[in-house]
Amino acid sequence: MIISRTPYRISFFGGGTDYPAWFREHGGSVLAASIDKYCYLSCRYLPPFFDHRFRVVWSKNETVQCIDDITHPAVREVLKYMNIQRGLEIHHDGDLPARSGMGSSSSFMVGLLHVLHALHGTLKSKSDLAEEAIHIEQNIMQEVVGSQDQVTAAHGGFNRIEFLKNGETVLTPLPVPKERLDALNDHILLVYTAVKRTASNVAGSYAGQQEVKRNSASLHTMKQMVDHAVKLLTSGAELHEFGELLHEAWLLKRSLSPLISNPAVEEIYETARAAGAIGGKVMGAGGGGFMMFFAPPESHEIIRERLGELICVPVRFEHSGSQIIFYDRERDYLAEEEFRNGREIRPFQEWNPPPEHGTQTSNTFRK
């Protein structure tokens, strides 16, 4: 049994510029941080006592014979990509709900790749995990998703991430003293709207080739806001300026597409602002899910009261990224049976990637 733990993330500035349709022509930049809410994935080879070859437990419980019969798209495509031949059991548990803007799909993808590589006895770097997750989501699954979530989930930390035109990704940890980082964290209030949406559907309304041309001026400004935010945090500027910049960024982001906001989101946002929030935003692509507010700590209780029954989630920044937190080399029944039949095999074999892996365009990460 092997278990991976992969963090979710908060994206502050630059979201939208991390989509290939934009950064391949203009370059992209985001400011994001991983948080202490996680996606857990456990995996093991199935013992030879079951009628099924694959069991996948998420919001559904799937027991199938063939990989193609798995309905969870990420699990199905990753198992095919890694050319899995053995029967597996995979369980997913998450601290936050799916389709809520916290990068859950990319955290799931990074964590799944991490645990499967570990099951094969392969230790992948954080850069490799992020690169593979981006490739599978964008190229194999053809999802309209950006590239920041996979990088933040794999690496963890509070980072500026740049996406260069040539496909290279440059990750720079933000040099902010612990006391200032703690103060920043204390200003953050995460609120769940209970409105679920599919990020790729919302993102498709502003992140496609034609859409980024239409929104070119706004995306350029959103990219520049990352530089401004970094200067605010690494200087002696008052933290309320960071909140005011968040408010400006939200006004700009919601202008990209009518699907980013809606009356319910606007009401929540204005209620929080009236109760003391300086700025905020809808997390992820938009449309619902979680909202983040930036407010002085003394205003948090008032905001919670004004928002009524909406769930407020306390979060702290984390710096570990995706981790293997449990590794138990249990008995390998298949290996024992093969050995008795005179065909010794290694229970944990090095993974040989499928032929097409070598032809993929790779990102190079620098830190």
C-alpha positions in Angstrom: 0.0 0.0 0.0 1.3 3.4 -1.0 -0.3 6.8 -0.1 0.4 10.2 -1.6 -0.6 13.5 -0.2 -0.9 16.5 -2.6 -1.9 20.0 -1.6 -4.6 22.2 -3.1 -3.7 25.8 -3.9 -4.7 29.5 -3.7 -4.0 31.6 -6.8 -3.7 35.3 -6.2 -2.7 37.0 -9.4 -2.1 36.1 -13.1 -4.7 33.4 -13.6 -5.6 33.1 -17.2 -2.0 33.9 -18.4 -1.0 30.3 -17.6 -3.1 28.9 -20.5 -1.0 27.7 -23.5 -3.2 29.7 -25.9 -1.9 32.8 -24.2 1.6 32.2 -22.8 2.9 30.5 -26.0 2.6 33.9 -27.7 3.0 36.4 -24.8 4.4 34.5 -21.8 2.5 34.1 -18.6 3.1 34.8 -14.9 1.1 33.9 -11.7 1.4 34.3 -8.0 0.1 31.2 -6.1 0.5 29.3 -2.9 -0.2 25.7 -1.8 -2.3 25.3 1.3 -2.7 22.8 4.1 -5.8 21.1 2.6 -4.9 17.9 0.7 -5.9 15.3 -1.8 -5.0 11.8 -0.6 -4.6 8.8 -3.0 -3.8 5.3 -1.9 -2.9 2.5 -4.3 -2.0 -1.2 -4.1 -1.7 -4.2 -6.4 -4.8 -6.3 -6.1 -4.3 -9.8 -4.5 -5.5 -12.6 -6.8 -8.8 -13.2 -4.9 -11.2 -10.9 -6.7 -13.4 -11.1 -9.8 -12.4 -7.6 -10.9 -9.0 -6.3 -12.0 -9.4 -2.7 -11.1 -11.2 -1.0 -8.2 -11.4 2.8 -8.2 -13.1 4.5 -5.2 -13.9 8.1 -5.4 -17.5 9.6 -5.3 -18.3 6.3 -7.1 -17.1 2.8 -6.4 -15.9 1.2 -9.7 -15.0 -2.4 -10.1 -14.1 -3.3 -13.7 -12.0 -5.8 -15.7 -10.6 -3.4 -18.3 -9.0 0.0 -18.0 -11.3 1.4 -20.8 -14.3 0.6 -18.6 -13.2 3.0 -15.9 -15.4 6.0 -15.9 -13.1 8.4 -14.0 -11.4 10.1 -16.9 -8.1 11.0 -15.1 -7.6 7.5 -13.7 -8.5 5.9 -17.0 -6.1 8.0 -19.0 -3.2 7.8 -16.5 -3.4 4.0 -16.4 -3.4 3.9 -20.1 -0.5 6.4 -20.4 1.6 4.4 -17.9 0.7 1.1 -19.7 -0.4 -0.5 -16.4 -0.7 -4.3 -16.8 -1.4 -5.3 -13.2 -4.7 -5.2 -11.3 -4.9 -2.2 -9.0 -7.0 -0.7 -6.3 -7.1 3.1 -6.0 -8.8 5.1 -3.3 -9.3 8.9 -3.3 -10.0 11.2 -0.3 -10.0 15.0 -0.3 -10.2 17.7 2.3 -12.1 19.9 -0.1 -14.9 19.2 -2.6 -14.2 18.7 -6.3 -15.1 21.4 -8.9 -14.6 24.2 -6.3 -11.8 26.2 -7.8 -9.0 25.0 -5.5 -7.0 23.1 -8.2 -8.5 19.8 -7.1 -8.3 18.1 -10.5 -4.6 18.9 -11.0 -3.8 17.9 -7.4 -5.6 14.6 -8.1 -3.6 14.2 -11.3 -0.2 15.0 -9.6 -1.0 12.7 -6.6 -2.1 9.8 -8.9 1.1 10.0 -10.9 3.1 10.2 -7.8 1.6 7.2 -6.1 1.7 5.0 -9.3 5.3 5.9 -10.0 6.1 4.9 -6.4 4.2 1.7 -6.8 6.6 0.9 -9.7 9.6 1.7 -7.5 10.3 5.0 -9.4 11.0 8.3 -7.6 9.9 11.1 -9.8 11.0 14.7 -9.3 8.5 17.4 -8.5 9.2 19.0 -11.9 8.6 15.7 -13.7 5.3 15.2 -11.9 4.1 18.7 -12.9 5.2 18.2 -16.5 3.5 14.8 -16.8 0.3 16.1 -15.2 0.2 19.1 -17.6 0.8 16.9 -20.6 -2.0 14.4 -19.7 -4.6 17.1 -18.8 -3.9 19.4 -21.8 -2.8 17.0 -24.6 -4.2 13.6 -23.8 -7.5 14.6 -22.1 -7.8 17.8 -24.1 -9.0 19.7 -21.1 -9.1 23.5 -21.3 -6.9 24.0 -18.2 -4.0 26.2 -17.3 -0.5 25.1 -16.1 -0.2 26.7 -12.7 -2.2 24.2 -10.6 0.0 21.2 -11.5 3.2 23.1 -10.7 1.9 24.4 -7.4 0.5 21.0 -6.4 3.8 19.3 -7.2 6.2 21.8 -5.7 4.2 23.4 -2.9 5.2 26.7 -1.4 4.5 30.4 -2.1 5.8 31.0 -5.6 5.9 33.2 -8.6 5.6 31.0 -11.6 6.5 32.2 -15.1 5.5 30.4 -18.3 7.8 31.3 -21.1 6.9 31.3 -24.8 9.2 28.3 -25.5 7.2 26.2 -23.0 9.8 26.5 -20.2 8.5 27.0 -16.7 10.4 29.1 -14.1 9.4 28.7 -10.5 10.7 31.3 -8.0 9.9 31.0 -4.3 8.9 34.3 -2.9 11.5 35.8 -0.5 9.0 37.0 2.1 10.0 36.9 5.8 8.0 34.4 7.9 6.4 37.2 10.0 5.1 38.9 6.9 3.9 35.7 5.3 2.1 34.8 8.5 0.4 38.2 8.5 -0.6 37.7 4.9 -2.0 34.3 5.8 -4.0 35.8 8.7 -5.8 38.2 6.3 -7.1 35.3 4.1 -10.7 34.0 4.6 -11.8 31.2 2.4 -15.6 30.8 1.8 -17.4 28.0 0.1 -20.3 29.1 -2.1 -21.7 25.6 -2.5 -22.0 26.3 -6.3 -20.2 23.5 -8.2 -19.0 24.0 -11.7 -16.6 22.4 -14.2 -13.5 24.6 -14.6 -12.8 23.7 -18.2 -16.4 24.8 -19.2 -15.9 28.2 -17.7 -12.3 28.6 -18.8 -13.3 27.7 -22.4 -15.2 30.9 -22.5 -12.1 33.1 -22.1 -9.0 30.9 -22.6 -9.3 29.7 -26.2 -7.4 31.0 -29.1 -10.0 33.5 -30.2 -11.0 34.5 -26.6 -7.4 35.4 -25.6 -7.2 37.7 -28.6 -10.4 39.4 -27.5 -9.1 39.7 -23.9 -5.5 40.6 -24.8 -5.4 44.0 -23.1 -6.9 42.6 -19.9 -4.6 39.6 -19.8 -1.5 41.8 -20.2 -2.7 43.9 -17.3 -3.3 40.8 -15.2 0.2 39.6 -15.9 1.7 43.0 -14.9 -0.3 42.8 -11.6 1.9 39.8 -10.6 5.0 42.1 -10.7 3.1 44.7 -8.6 2.0 42.1 -6.0 5.5 40.7 -5.7 6.9 44.3 -5.0 4.2 44.9 -2.4 5.0 41.7 -0.5 8.8 42.0 -0.7 8.8 45.7 0.3 7.6 47.6 3.4 4.2 48.3 1.8 1.1 48.1 3.9 -0.7 44.8 3.4 -4.0 46.5 2.7 -2.5 47.5 -0.7 -2.3 43.8 -1.5 -6.0 43.5 -0.8 -6.8 46.6 -2.9 -4.8 45.1 -5.8 -6.8 41.9 -5.4 -10.0 43.9 -5.8 -8.8 45.5 -9.0 -7.8 42.1 -10.3 -11.2 40.7 -9.6 -13.0 43.5 -11.4 -10.7 42.8 -14.4 -11.1 39.1 -14.3 -14.9 39.1 -14.3 -14.8 41.2 -17.4 -13.2 38.4 -19.4 -16.4 36.3 -19.6 -20.0 36.4 -18.3 -19.5 32.9 -16.9 -16.9 34.0 -14.4 -19.4 35.7 -12.1 -23.1 35.5 -11.5 -25.7 37.2 -9.2 -25.0 34.8 -6.3 -21.3 35.4 -6.5 -21.7 39.1 -6.7 -24.0 39.2 -3.7 -21.5 37.2 -1.6 -18.7 39.5 -2.7 -20.5 42.7 -1.9 -21.6 41.4 1.4 -18.1 40.5 2.4 -16.8 43.9 1.2 -19.4 45.7 3.2 -18.4 43.7 6.3 -14.7 44.7 6.0 -13.1 42.7 3.2 -10.6 44.8 1.2 -10.6 42.6 -1.8 -11.2 39.1 -3.0 -11.9 36.8 -5.9 -13.6 33.6 -7.0 -11.0 30.8 -6.9 -10.0 29.0 -10.1 -11.7 29.6 -13.4 -14.7 31.2 -11.8 -18.5 30.6 -11.7 -18.7 29.4 -8.1 -16.9 27.0 -5.8 -14.7 28.8 -3.2 -14.2 32.5 -2.9 -11.2 34.1 -1.1 -11.4 37.3 0.8 -8.6 39.5 2.0 -9.6 41.2 5.2 -8.0 42.4 8.5 -8.2 39.5 11.0 -10.4 41.5 13.3 -13.0 41.7 10.5 -13.2 37.9 9.9 -15.9 37.2 12.5 -18.1 40.0 11.2 -17.8 38.7 7.6 -18.6 35.1 8.8 -21.8 36.4 10.5 -22.9 38.4 7.5 -22.4 35.4 5.2 -24.8 33.4 7.3 -24.7 29.6 6.7 -21.8 29.7 4.1 -18.9 27.5 5.2 -15.7 29.4 6.1 -12.5 27.2 5.9 -9.4 28.1 7.8 -6.2 27.6 5.7 -2.5 28.0 6.2 0.2 28.1 3.5 2.3 24.9 3.2 5.6 24.2 1.6 6.0 20.5 1.0 4.1 19.9 -2.2 3.2 16.4 -3.2 4.6 13.7 -0.9 4.5 10.0 -0.4 3.4 9.7 3.2 3.0 5.9 3.5 5.0 3.2 1.8 4.5 -0.5 2.7 6.0 -3.1 0.5 3.3 -5.7 1.1 3.5 -9.3 -0.1 3.3 -9.5 -3.9 1.2 -12.6 -4.6 1.7 -12.4 -8.3 5.5 -12.4 -7.9 5.3 -15.3 -5.5 3.2 -17.3 -8.0 5.5 -16.5 -10.8 8.5 -17.6 -8.7 6.9 -20.9 -7.9 6.3 -21.5 -11.6 9.9 -20.8 -12.3 9.4 -17.3 -13.8 10.9 -14.9 -11.3 9.8 -11.3 -11.7 10.6 -8.1 -9.8 7.7 -7.0 -7.7 8.5 -3.3 -8.2 9.7 -2.8 -11.8 11.1 0.4 -13.3 8.5 2.0 -15.4 9.2 2.1 -19.1 7.2 5.0 -20.6 5.0 4.3 -23.7 6.7 5.1 -27.0 4.9 8.3 -27.6 6.3 9.8 -24.3 9.7 10.4 -25.9 8.2 12.6 -28.6 6.4 15.0 -26.3 7.4 18.6 -25.8 8.9 18.9 -22.3 8.9 21.8 -20.0 12.2 22.6 -18.1 11.8 23.8 -14.5 14.2 26.0 -12.8 14.2 27.0 -9.2 
